[in-house]
Structure formats: C-alpha cells, structure tokens
Amino acid sequence: MTQAPGKLAQAPAVPHVVTELPGPKARAHIEFDHRWTSPSLPRAYPIVPVRGDGCTIEDIDGNLFLDFNAGIAVTSTGHCHPDVVRRIQEQAATLIHYAGCDFYLPLFAETCAELARIAPIKEKCRVFLGNSGTEAVEASIKLARFATKRQYIVAFLGGFHGRSYGSVSLTASKSKYHAGFGPMLPGVYHAPFGHVADLKWFDDVLFDKLVPPNEVAAIVVEPIQGEGGYVVPEDGFLQGLRAICNAHGILLVADEVQCGAGRTGKMWAIQNWDVEPDIVATAKGIASGMPLGAMIARESLMTTWGPGAHGTTYGGNPLACVASLETIKLLEGGLMENATARGDQLLAGLRELQKRFPTVIRDVRGIGLMIGVEFDTHQRAEAVQWASFQRGLLTLGAGHAVVRISPPLVITEAEAAVGLKVFGEAVAEVAAKA
Ligand SMILES: Cc1ncc(COP(=O)(O)O)c(C=O)c1O
C-alpha cells in the first residue's frame, strides 16, 4: 500500500518521541481535563492527540506515534484520509444537518442503500441510521422484540455492546459496566461464548430450565469478541448459533461494530464463517471516525414497524453519510485486501515474538487487523501497553490480560514491521522484569 501524501508526510520516521511521556503540555492538559470531564471515562493512558495522518498521531507536545489502535478500531481508512476529508469539507459547505428521520435527505437514503448493498444478507435489506454503536444495538433489540413479538434476548459472557441501558444489559465483558446501575433490562440471558461444546447450554440450560425457545426474540453476538479480549470463536460456533435460530424462529443479530467494516479482510467478520445473520449492527470503522451507527435488517423484519416506532434527530447526518460512502469505496478499493496481507504479517511477527517469550505471551490470535496478544497476567498486559506508549506505539488493552492490535487498514508493510519491532522491545523490557 502506498500512503496518500498528508500533512505529516514530511515528518521524521515514526515513532518519533521528543519529550518524556507524557510531555509537559500533555500533563498540563490532563490536569485541565480532569477538572471538567466526567470521571466515568476510563482513559487508558495519557496520550493527548492533536493531529492525525494515516497511521500517525501527533500529540500536543509534537511527539509522533505509530497508531496500532485507530481510536478504538474506528479510523479504518487512516487518520484524515484525503478523500474522506475532501467529501466532508465539501458537504460541510453544502448542508450540515436536516434531521433525516423527519425529512427526506438524499444522502441518508443513499447511505442506507449502500449499506444494504454490502450487507451479508441475501434478502433485500433496509437500514436504520443512528450515531453510534450502542444506538445500532438498541435499534436491534427494539426491532427484534417488535418483529417477533417475543421478549427474551440472549447475549454472551465476554460480550460488549455499549453502555446505554439496553446494550449495557447485553454487555458482559466486565462487571464494572453494571456496577451501581442495576437492575438491567429484564429478559436478558448470557450464554458461554466461543466453543462448539458451549452450544449445549442452549438446550440443557436455557430452553430446558429458564425460558422456552419460542419466547426468545434474538441471539446477539459479536462474531469476534472485541472489548472482551479479541476472542475468535471456534469454527462451527457461529454456524451452530444459526442452526439454533433456524430451529426456533430466533433472530441472529451480528454486532459488527468493532469487528466489521473490513477489519478482518472481509466486509463483515461473520463472513469468515459463511453465516448469514438477520440483523447487523455496525458503527466505528464504517465512517472513518464520523459518528454513524447503522442497523441493517432483512426487509421483511424492518417493514413490521411503522412511523414513530424508532428514530433519532442526528442519525444519518450528511457529514457522517459522505464519510461512510467514501469509506465503503476505499474498503472495497483495496483496504480489505491490505487488512488480510498486513494482518498475516503482524500475526506471523507476533507468533515469532511469542516463541521468544513463551511464558509471558500466552496466545496470539485474530483475523486480519483484529489481533489480540494475551499475556500471563493483567499487570503484564498493562505494562506492555505502557512500555509501547513510552516508545511511541499506541495499543489498547482488552479483556483481562490482552493487548489489542487494531491499526488503520491503510497500514503499510514498513509501518507494520516498525510496529512489530517496537512492540517486541516493549515485551522484552517487561519480560526482563518478570
Ligand atoms: C462490539 C461493540 N458493540 C457496540 C459498541 C458500542 O459502540 P459505541 O461506543 O459507538 O456506542 C462497541 C464499542 O466499543 C463495540 O465494540
């Protein structure tokens, strides 16, 4: 992949760390931030980004970081891809807002049609546009209940679906997301995730002891768990869920918010197993950083509800729509292939690293540019994330002891090689203290 020339293109080789980290301006800014922002924000480590270009982030002190994080798997086309920027700038000078839910914005329907075109579903689809992943999941819960006239929803232990009340009720990656907020949405059950043998739980526990299958509206699953630790299910697991859904008239909802939008080398992660869902929730990488969430559903489901059943003022904002249309073009125009090639390169390099540090690195897993490196302890994973940051490489923890590697899909072979080298040095430093 060649990278389009951008504003940091003439910068020195990245990473380029020129201050201690965090630097003086970052420290001052963080003090300011902590006076005004909600303390509920989790804040992984003290990076204060001010500019981005491709896979590079510049912080407030002028340090250049290689971004293996993409703003939590969001900037799929790289930071400020020139095509995306141009479309947003043109659109901002034309029309910024006019409530696609109450009026007929051309871009709104064009984006819905484009998302329906790329859906991993054979039946013609229709699309609901919101602003975020959690809204896409909320819409899926509402439509599933409405269309089936059933109440119960099954999600998975280790799953993450967002933080508004419906989606956080499905979330079961960490108990802190529920702490102090109960009771959650009633009628939600959590199944074990990932192994074909786990599917017995549905017959042996759920349907036998808790609720009859004909009262279950939907099974909501991340085809690859994200926040829960980048967990790839066994082959046969998602096929098994589809079979359970088929047997009992239950809807299969794929939460592709983190794993979709080309990240695994296919548009949708569930396509790695040739499984067709009934509803797809997408957000994050689908609009390169503009806030867009979408629920894509089979037309026969979507046409069960009528005007007023669901809507939102900002969903399908014109700026988010043009960003999404441009993003889809870029994903189909080579970025998905790049995700596969660079993913193979990174997985191979990380597996070599695991051979060097087998007691510290427990597992390296993933598909395409959705890679998890599991360490022996939570503290070790945190220490590697910190040591990477100190060297100018941005990563992010997930699950209990996993560091996730989810760079922009524009990452070049050279950038992947540099990132591997820096990550290896970080692991070596942490392993030496073990
Ligand atoms: C799989 C998944 N679903 C839903 C969400 C919620 O998305 P948002 O933060 O945009 O509300 C996330 C966010 O990380 C996610 O990873």
The ligand as an SDF file (V2000), in Angstrom:
LIG
                    3D

 16 16  0  0  0  0  0  0  0  0999 V2000
  -18.8690   -4.7270   19.5780 C   0  0  0  0  0  0  0  0  0  0  0  0
  -19.2890   -3.3750   20.0540 C   0  0  0  0  0  0  0  0  0  0  0  0
  -20.5900   -3.0660   20.0760 N   0  0  0  0  0  0  0  0  0  0  0  0
  -21.0200   -1.8580   20.4690 C   0  0  0  0  0  0  0  0  0  0  0  0
  -20.1270   -0.8970   20.9040 C   0  0  0  0  0  0  0  0  0  0  0  0
  -20.6310    0.4430   21.3450 C   0  0  0  0  0  0  0  0  0  0  0  0
  -20.2750    1.3960   20.4190 O   0  0  0  0  0  0  0  0  0  0  0  0
  -20.2750    2.9480   20.8020 P   0  0  0  0  0  0  0  0  0  0  0  0
  -19.1420    3.1610   21.7450 O   0  0  0  0  0  0  0  0  0  0  0  0
  -20.1030    3.6550   19.4760 O   0  0  0  0  0  0  0  0  0  0  0  0
  -21.5900    3.2400   21.4160 O   0  0  0  0  0  0  0  0  0  0  0  0
  -18.7580   -1.1730   20.9000 C   0  0  0  0  0  0  0  0  0  0  0  0
  -17.7960   -0.1750   21.3610 C   0  0  0  0  0  0  0  0  0  0  0  0
  -16.6570   -0.4410   21.6340 O   0  0  0  0  0  0  0  0  0  0  0  0
  -18.3310   -2.4500   20.4640 C   0  0  0  0  0  0  0  0  0  0  0  0
  -17.0260   -2.7810   20.4480 O   0  0  0  0  0  0  0  0  0  0  0  0
  1  2  1  0
  2  3  1  0
  2 15  2  0
  3  4  2  0
  4  5  1  0
  5  6  1  0
  5 12  2  0
  6  7  1  0
  7  8  1  0
  8  9  2  0
  8 10  1  0
  8 11  1  0
 12 13  1  0
 12 15  1  0
 13 14  2  0
 15 16  1  0
M  END
$$$$
